[in-house]
Amino acid sequence: MFFLVLGIISELAGAFVIYMRSDRIKNCKPYLARVINIEERTVVRGHIIKKQFRPIVKYTGDAYEQRAHYHTFVDFYNLKHKVDDSLTVFVDSRISNVFYLQQDLNGKVSLGAVLFFAVGVLFIISGSIFVSRGL
C-alpha cells in the first residue's frame, strides 16, 4: 500500500511540474533584448569535464530596464548568440529574471516531469504486486 501511495504522489508531482511549466510559458510576453554577457560554468560528469554557457540579456520591461538569464545552461555547440546580438526573448512578468526563446515555447516536457512519471509507474506496479500477494 505504501508503494501505491508513493506512486500516486509521484504522478501528481509530475503533473504539477508540467502544469507549472505550461503556466509559465503561457504568461510569457515578447521583448526585444540585447545580449550583454555570456555566463559560464564547468560541469564534471564522470571523467568528462565540459563547459556550459547561458546568455544574459538586457531588455526594457513594463516600467524599467531589466536583466535576465536564459532558463538553462547549454553546451558550446548549442550556443547561438554572442555578446551584442539583438534577439526576441519571452519573459514571464512573475519571474522577470528568466527568459525563454521561441523554440522553448513549443510543447516540450521537462526531464523532471518524465522522471516523476517513470518513478510513479514503477512504484504503482511494485505496490500492485505487493498488494496482490498480501504483503
C-alpha positions as CSV (number, residue, x, y, z in Angstrom):
1,M,0.0,0.0,0.0
2,F,2.9,2.3,0.8
3,F,4.3,2.0,-2.7
4,L,0.9,2.7,-4.2
5,V,0.7,6.0,-2.2
6,L,4.2,6.9,-3.3
7,G,3.4,6.2,-6.9
8,I,0.3,8.4,-6.8
9,I,2.2,11.2,-5.1
10,S,5.0,10.9,-7.8
11,E,2.4,11.0,-10.6
12,L,0.8,14.1,-9.1
13,A,4.2,15.8,-8.7
14,G,4.9,15.1,-12.4
15,A,1.6,16.6,-13.4
16,F,2.4,19.6,-11.2
17,V,5.8,20.2,-12.9
18,I,4.1,20.1,-16.3
19,Y,1.4,22.5,-15.1
20,M,3.9,25.0,-13.7
21,R,6.0,25.0,-16.9
22,S,3.0,25.4,-19.2
23,D,1.6,28.2,-16.9
24,R,4.9,30.0,-17.0
25,I,5.2,29.7,-20.8
26,K,1.5,30.8,-21.3
27,N,2.2,34.1,-19.4
28,C,5.3,35.0,-21.4
29,K,5.4,38.2,-23.3
30,P,7.9,39.0,-26.1
31,Y,10.5,41.7,-25.6
32,L,13.4,42.9,-27.7
33,A,16.6,42.3,-25.9
34,R,20.4,42.6,-26.3
35,V,22.9,40.1,-25.1
36,I,25.2,41.8,-22.6
37,N,27.2,38.8,-21.2
38,I,27.7,35.0,-21.5
39,E,27.7,33.2,-18.2
40,E,29.9,30.1,-18.0
41,R,30.1,27.1,-15.7
42,T,32.2,24.0,-15.6
43,V,30.4,20.7,-15.2
44,V,32.1,17.4,-14.3
45,R,30.2,14.2,-15.2
46,G,32.3,11.1,-14.5
47,H,35.7,11.7,-16.2
48,I,34.3,14.3,-18.6
49,I,34.8,18.0,-17.9
50,K,32.9,20.4,-20.1
51,K,31.9,24.0,-20.1
52,Q,28.3,25.2,-20.4
53,F,27.0,28.6,-21.2
54,R,23.9,30.8,-21.0
55,P,23.4,34.3,-22.3
56,I,22.4,37.2,-20.1
57,V,20.3,39.9,-21.7
58,K,19.1,43.4,-21.0
59,Y,15.6,44.3,-22.0
60,T,13.1,47.1,-21.3
61,G,10.3,45.6,-19.3
62,D,7.0,47.1,-18.4
63,A,8.4,50.0,-16.5
64,Y,12.2,49.9,-16.5
65,E,15.3,48.2,-17.9
66,Q,15.8,44.6,-16.6
67,R,18.3,41.8,-16.9
68,A,17.5,38.2,-17.4
69,H,19.4,34.9,-17.9
70,Y,18.4,32.0,-20.1
71,H,16.4,29.4,-18.3
72,T,19.1,26.7,-18.6
73,F,22.8,26.3,-19.4
74,V,23.7,24.9,-22.9
75,D,26.8,23.3,-24.4
76,F,29.1,25.5,-26.5
77,Y,28.0,23.9,-29.8
78,N,24.3,24.8,-28.9
79,L,25.1,28.4,-28.0
80,K,23.8,30.5,-30.9
81,H,24.1,34.0,-29.5
82,K,27.1,36.3,-29.0
83,V,27.6,39.5,-27.0
84,D,25.7,42.5,-28.5
85,D,23.3,40.3,-30.5
86,S,19.7,41.5,-30.6
87,L,17.0,38.9,-30.1
88,T,13.4,38.5,-29.1
89,V,13.0,36.9,-25.7
90,F,9.9,35.7,-23.9
91,V,9.6,36.7,-20.2
92,D,7.0,35.8,-17.6
93,S,6.4,39.0,-15.6
94,R,6.2,37.0,-12.4
95,I,9.7,35.7,-12.9
96,S,11.3,38.6,-14.7
97,N,14.9,37.4,-14.4
98,V,14.5,34.3,-16.6
99,F,13.8,34.3,-20.3
100,Y,12.9,31.8,-23.0
101,L,13.5,31.7,-26.7
102,Q,10.9,30.9,-29.4
103,Q,12.0,27.3,-29.7
104,D,11.4,26.8,-25.9
105,L,7.8,27.8,-26.2
106,N,6.9,24.7,-28.2
107,G,5.4,21.8,-26.2
108,K,8.5,20.3,-24.7
109,V,8.1,18.3,-21.5
110,S,10.8,18.7,-18.9
111,L,13.0,15.8,-17.8
112,G,11.9,16.2,-14.2
113,A,8.2,15.5,-15.2
114,V,9.3,12.4,-17.2
115,L,11.3,11.2,-14.2
116,F,8.4,11.7,-11.8
117,F,6.0,9.8,-14.1
118,A,8.5,6.9,-14.6
119,V,9.2,6.6,-10.8
120,G,5.4,6.8,-10.2
121,V,4.7,4.0,-12.6
122,L,7.4,1.8,-11.0
123,F,6.0,2.5,-7.5
124,I,2.5,1.7,-8.7
125,I,3.5,-1.5,-10.4
126,S,5.5,-2.7,-7.4
127,G,2.7,-1.6,-5.0
128,S,0.2,-3.6,-7.0
129,I,2.4,-6.7,-6.9
130,F,2.8,-6.3,-3.1
131,V,-0.9,-5.8,-2.5
132,S,-1.9,-8.7,-4.7
133,R,0.4,-11.0,-2.8
134,G,-0.9,-9.7,0.6
135,L,2.4,-8.3,1.7
